[in-house]
Amino acid sequence: MASPSTISSPLLILLLLLIPSVAFEFDVGDETGWAVPPEKKAQLYNQWASRNRFQVGDTVRFEYKKDSVMVVSEEDYGSCRSSHPIFFSNGGETEYKLSRPGLFYFISGVSGHCERGQKMIIKVMSHPEPPPGSNQTGDSTSPASPDRSTAAAAPAVASLVGMAAFVLLMTSSLFE
């Protein structure tokens, strides 16, 4: 008969491999939401974005009143041009899924808002490389990443840890 550790070890490894694939939702600007920043805080949204680590599959959520959010090209971002958006929404609450690695350029579509600082660049990373020895190649010299978002991560991690504990408890009790 198999021992509890023989069964629980593969389950634990599977759960640990699933943790990096959890997607997170970020509230843009935290409690500020998506609005024209104060005059002396024109870089508010880029500073907010730089404090977070975004990965493919994550979602950014915009909350706003009488405004809009657009995804635009780098060129349109630089000139605050809103005539050719890649994505547009003006529903007051918008969720946008970050579907690929790279840069995403967000601006307000309301005239004058982008020029006053209501714009943001988000850098999206691909999912982390698998652990060493898994036959994948990667850049081992890349710097450590900052925390993704402790507020968004805590419930997901707690859920996975709870599930892992439950599975281990159940498999251990089968062999007593």
C-alpha positions as CSV (number, residue, x, y, z in Angstrom):
1,M,0.0,0.0,0.0
2,A,1.3,3.5,-0.8
3,S,2.4,5.7,2.0
4,P,0.7,9.1,2.6
5,S,3.9,10.9,1.5
6,T,4.0,9.0,-1.8
7,I,0.5,10.2,-2.7
8,S,0.6,13.7,-1.1
9,S,4.0,14.7,-2.6
10,P,2.8,14.8,-6.3
11,L,-0.4,16.7,-5.1
12,L,1.7,19.2,-3.3
13,I,4.0,19.7,-6.3
14,L,0.9,20.2,-8.6
15,L,-0.5,22.8,-6.3
16,L,2.8,24.7,-6.1
17,L,2.9,24.7,-9.9
18,L,-0.6,26.2,-10.1
19,I,0.2,29.1,-7.8
20,P,2.0,31.2,-10.4
21,S,-0.8,30.8,-12.9
22,V,-3.3,32.6,-10.7
23,A,-4.5,35.8,-12.3
24,F,-5.0,39.0,-10.3
25,E,-7.3,42.0,-10.5
26,F,-5.8,45.4,-9.9
27,D,-7.9,48.5,-9.1
28,V,-6.3,51.3,-11.1
29,G,-5.2,54.1,-8.8
30,D,-6.3,52.2,-5.8
31,E,-8.8,54.4,-3.8
32,T,-8.2,57.3,-6.2
33,G,-9.8,55.5,-9.2
34,W,-9.4,56.7,-12.8
35,A,-9.7,60.5,-12.7
36,V,-7.6,63.6,-13.6
37,P,-4.8,63.6,-11.0
38,P,-4.0,66.7,-8.9
39,E,-1.8,69.3,-10.7
40,K,1.3,68.3,-8.8
41,K,0.8,64.6,-9.3
42,A,0.8,64.3,-13.1
43,Q,2.7,60.9,-12.9
44,L,0.2,59.4,-10.4
45,Y,-0.9,56.5,-12.6
46,N,2.6,55.6,-13.9
47,Q,3.9,55.6,-10.3
48,W,1.0,53.4,-9.3
49,A,1.7,51.0,-12.2
50,S,5.4,50.9,-11.3
51,R,4.5,49.7,-7.8
52,N,2.7,46.7,-9.1
53,R,3.9,43.6,-11.1
54,F,1.5,42.7,-13.9
55,Q,1.5,39.3,-15.6
56,V,-0.3,37.9,-18.6
57,G,-3.9,37.0,-17.6
58,D,-4.2,39.8,-14.9
59,T,-7.0,42.3,-15.1
60,V,-6.9,46.0,-14.5
61,R,-10.1,47.6,-13.3
62,F,-10.9,51.2,-13.9
63,E,-13.6,53.1,-11.9
64,Y,-14.6,56.6,-13.1
65,K,-17.5,59.0,-13.5
66,K,-18.2,60.9,-16.8
67,D,-15.0,59.8,-18.3
68,S,-13.6,56.9,-20.4
69,V,-10.6,54.7,-20.7
70,M,-8.7,53.8,-23.9
71,V,-5.9,51.5,-24.9
72,V,-3.8,53.3,-27.6
73,S,-0.6,52.9,-29.5
74,E,2.7,54.3,-28.0
75,E,2.6,57.1,-30.5
76,D,-1.0,58.1,-29.6
77,Y,-0.1,57.9,-25.9
78,G,2.8,60.3,-26.4
79,S,0.7,62.8,-28.2
80,C,-2.5,62.2,-26.1
81,R,-4.4,61.4,-29.4
82,S,-7.6,59.5,-28.9
83,S,-8.9,59.3,-32.5
84,H,-7.7,55.6,-33.1
85,P,-8.1,53.6,-29.9
86,I,-7.3,49.9,-29.8
87,F,-9.9,49.6,-27.0
88,F,-12.5,52.1,-25.7
89,S,-15.0,52.0,-22.8
90,N,-17.0,54.7,-21.1
91,G,-19.3,52.6,-18.9
92,G,-18.1,53.9,-15.5
93,E,-16.4,50.6,-14.6
94,T,-14.1,48.9,-17.0
95,E,-12.2,45.7,-16.7
96,Y,-9.3,45.1,-19.2
97,K,-7.5,41.8,-19.4
98,L,-3.8,42.0,-20.0
99,S,-3.6,39.3,-22.6
100,R,0.1,39.4,-23.7
101,P,3.5,40.4,-22.4
102,G,4.7,43.9,-23.3
103,L,3.6,47.5,-22.8
104,F,0.0,48.7,-22.7
105,Y,-0.8,52.4,-23.1
106,F,-3.9,53.7,-21.4
107,I,-5.4,57.3,-21.7
108,S,-8.6,59.1,-20.9
109,G,-10.7,59.8,-24.0
110,V,-12.1,63.0,-22.5
111,S,-10.6,66.1,-24.1
112,G,-7.8,67.6,-22.0
113,H,-7.6,64.8,-19.4
114,C,-4.7,62.9,-20.9
115,E,-2.7,66.2,-21.2
116,R,-3.3,66.8,-17.5
117,G,-1.9,63.4,-16.5
118,Q,-4.7,60.9,-16.8
119,K,-2.7,58.3,-18.7
120,M,-0.6,55.3,-17.8
121,I,1.8,52.7,-19.1
122,I,1.6,49.2,-17.8
123,K,4.4,46.7,-18.4
124,V,3.1,43.1,-18.5
125,M,5.5,40.2,-17.8
126,S,5.1,36.7,-19.1
127,H,4.5,34.0,-16.5
128,P,7.5,33.2,-14.4
129,E,9.9,30.5,-15.8
130,P,9.5,27.0,-14.3
131,P,12.0,26.0,-11.6
132,P,15.5,25.0,-12.7
133,G,16.0,21.5,-14.0
134,S,12.7,21.5,-15.9
135,N,14.3,21.6,-19.4
136,Q,13.4,25.3,-20.0
137,T,15.9,28.0,-20.7
138,G,15.6,31.5,-19.2
139,D,17.5,34.5,-18.1
140,S,18.8,33.6,-14.6
141,T,20.3,37.1,-14.2
142,S,17.0,39.0,-14.1
143,P,16.4,41.0,-11.0
144,A,13.9,39.9,-8.3
145,S,10.4,41.2,-8.9
146,P,8.5,43.4,-6.5
147,D,5.4,42.0,-4.9
148,R,2.5,41.8,-7.3
149,S,-0.3,43.1,-5.1
150,T,-0.6,41.8,-1.6
151,A,-4.3,42.9,-1.4
152,A,-5.2,40.9,-4.6
153,A,-2.8,38.0,-3.9
154,A,-3.8,37.2,-0.3
155,P,-7.2,35.6,-1.0
156,A,-6.0,33.5,-3.9
157,V,-2.9,32.2,-2.0
158,A,-4.9,31.6,1.2
159,S,-7.4,29.6,-0.9
160,L,-4.7,27.5,-2.5
161,V,-2.9,26.9,0.8
162,G,-6.2,25.9,2.4
163,M,-6.9,23.5,-0.5
164,A,-3.4,22.0,-0.2
165,A,-3.9,21.5,3.5
166,F,-7.2,19.8,3.0
167,V,-5.9,17.5,0.3
168,L,-2.9,16.5,2.5
169,L,-5.2,16.0,5.5
170,M,-7.5,13.8,3.5
171,T,-4.8,11.7,1.9
172,S,-3.0,11.3,5.3
173,S,-6.2,10.1,7.0
174,L,-6.7,7.4,4.4
175,F,-3.6,5.6,5.5
176,E,-3.9,5.7,9.3
